[in-house]
Amino acid sequence: MKKMKQKNNNIISEILGSILPNEAKKIENKMLLAAKIDDAMKAKGWKKKDLMNAMGKKNPSEVTRWLSGTHNFTVDLLTEIGLALDTDFLNLGTTSPKPIVFHIEIENQPANFPQNNFANEIQKRYSYYRETLLTRN
C-alpha cells in the first residue's frame, strides 16, 4: 500500500511539475472566479437553480460548469453573471493607488521658526503617512 501511495505522489508531482507557470496562473484564475461566483451566490442565499433562472438559462449543468473551476469565462458571461448577482467580477478600475493629498495650514508660526527644519519635518511626516496608508490597502 505504501508503494502505491508513493507511486501516486510521484505521478502527481510529475504532472504538477509539467504545468507551465502561465498555464498554472490560468487555472488559478478560473478557480478563483468560480469561488467568487459561489461566494456571491451564497451571499444572496442562492442555489445553482436560482442563478440559472435569474440569467434566463435553461440548462442547470451550465451553472455547474461555471462553478467547476475549469470554465474559460468570456467578458460577456462574467458581466451577465455579475449583473445577476450584483457583483463586479471584472474590476477594471486602475490598479495604482489613488494619490493622497494633504492640506497643511500653518497658523501662528513663530518668526524665528527655521523654515528648512519645518519643510523637512513635513516631508518626513508625509512620507510616513503615505507609506502607512498605502500598505493598509
C-alpha positions as CSV (number, residue, x, y, z in Angstrom):
1,M,0.0,0.0,0.0
2,K,2.8,2.4,0.8
3,K,4.4,1.7,-2.6
4,M,1.1,2.6,-4.3
5,K,0.8,5.9,-2.4
6,Q,4.4,6.8,-3.2
7,K,3.8,6.0,-6.9
8,N,0.7,8.2,-6.9
9,N,2.6,11.0,-5.2
10,N,5.3,10.7,-7.8
11,I,2.8,10.9,-10.7
12,I,1.1,13.9,-9.1
13,S,4.4,15.7,-8.6
14,E,5.4,14.9,-12.2
15,I,2.1,16.2,-13.6
16,L,2.3,19.4,-11.4
17,G,5.9,19.9,-12.4
18,S,5.0,19.8,-16.1
19,I,2.5,22.7,-15.9
20,L,4.0,25.9,-17.2
21,P,3.7,29.0,-15.0
22,N,1.3,30.7,-17.4
23,E,-0.9,27.7,-17.5
24,A,-0.9,27.4,-13.7
25,K,-1.9,31.1,-13.5
26,K,-4.8,30.5,-15.9
27,I,-6.0,27.5,-13.8
28,E,-5.7,29.6,-10.6
29,N,-7.7,32.5,-12.1
30,K,-10.5,30.1,-13.3
31,M,-10.7,28.6,-9.9
32,L,-10.8,32.0,-8.2
33,L,-13.6,33.2,-10.5
34,A,-15.6,30.1,-9.7
35,A,-15.1,30.6,-6.0
36,K,-16.1,34.3,-6.2
37,I,-19.3,33.3,-8.1
38,D,-20.0,30.7,-5.5
39,D,-19.4,33.2,-2.7
40,A,-21.7,35.8,-4.4
41,M,-24.4,33.1,-4.7
42,K,-24.1,32.2,-1.0
43,A,-24.3,35.8,0.0
44,K,-27.7,36.0,-1.8
45,G,-28.8,32.7,-0.4
46,W,-29.0,31.3,-4.0
47,K,-28.7,27.8,-5.3
48,K,-27.5,27.0,-8.8
49,K,-31.1,26.9,-10.0
50,D,-31.6,30.5,-8.7
51,L,-28.7,31.8,-10.8
52,M,-29.8,29.8,-13.8
53,N,-33.3,31.3,-13.6
54,A,-32.0,34.9,-12.9
55,M,-30.0,34.6,-16.1
56,G,-32.7,33.1,-18.2
57,K,-30.7,29.9,-18.7
58,K,-32.4,26.5,-19.3
59,N,-29.6,24.0,-18.6
60,P,-28.6,23.6,-14.9
61,S,-25.3,21.9,-16.0
62,E,-24.2,25.3,-17.4
63,V,-24.0,26.8,-13.9
64,T,-22.3,23.6,-12.6
65,R,-19.7,24.0,-15.4
66,W,-19.1,27.7,-14.3
67,L,-18.6,26.6,-10.7
68,S,-16.2,23.7,-11.6
69,G,-13.2,25.9,-11.7
70,T,-12.3,24.9,-15.3
71,H,-14.6,27.1,-17.4
72,N,-13.0,29.6,-19.6
73,F,-15.2,32.7,-19.0
74,T,-15.8,35.4,-21.5
75,V,-16.1,39.0,-20.5
76,D,-19.7,39.0,-21.7
77,L,-20.5,36.0,-19.5
78,L,-18.8,37.4,-16.4
79,T,-20.7,40.7,-17.0
80,E,-24.0,38.8,-17.2
81,I,-23.3,36.7,-14.1
82,G,-22.2,39.9,-12.3
83,L,-25.4,41.7,-13.1
84,A,-27.5,38.7,-11.9
85,L,-25.5,38.6,-8.6
86,D,-25.0,42.3,-8.2
87,T,-21.2,41.7,-8.2
88,D,-18.4,43.0,-10.3
89,F,-16.2,40.1,-11.3
90,L,-14.0,42.1,-13.7
91,N,-12.9,45.1,-11.5
92,L,-11.4,47.0,-14.4
93,G,-10.5,50.1,-12.3
94,T,-7.0,51.3,-12.1
95,T,-4.6,49.2,-10.2
96,S,-2.5,52.1,-9.0
97,P,-3.4,53.7,-5.7
98,K,-5.2,57.0,-5.6
99,P,-3.0,59.9,-4.8
100,I,-3.0,61.1,-1.2
101,V,-3.5,64.8,-0.8
102,F,-2.6,66.6,2.4
103,H,-3.7,70.1,3.1
104,I,-1.5,71.8,5.7
105,E,-2.2,75.2,7.1
106,I,0.4,77.0,9.1
107,E,-1.0,79.3,11.7
108,N,0.8,81.5,14.2
109,Q,4.2,80.3,13.1
110,P,6.9,81.9,15.3
111,A,9.1,84.5,13.5
112,N,12.3,82.6,14.4
113,F,11.0,79.2,13.3
114,P,13.6,77.6,11.0
115,Q,12.0,77.1,7.6
116,N,14.2,74.3,6.4
117,N,13.6,72.2,9.5
118,F,9.9,72.7,9.1
119,A,9.9,71.6,5.5
120,N,12.0,68.6,6.4
121,E,9.6,67.6,9.2
122,I,6.6,68.0,6.8
123,Q,8.3,65.8,4.2
124,K,9.1,63.1,6.8
125,R,5.5,63.1,8.1
126,Y,4.1,63.0,4.5
127,S,6.4,60.0,3.7
128,Y,5.4,58.2,6.9
129,Y,1.6,58.7,6.3
130,R,1.9,57.8,2.6
131,E,3.7,54.5,3.4
132,T,1.4,53.7,6.3
133,L,-1.8,54.4,4.3
134,L,-0.6,52.6,1.2
135,T,0.4,49.5,3.0
136,R,-3.0,49.2,4.6
137,N,-4.8,48.6,1.3
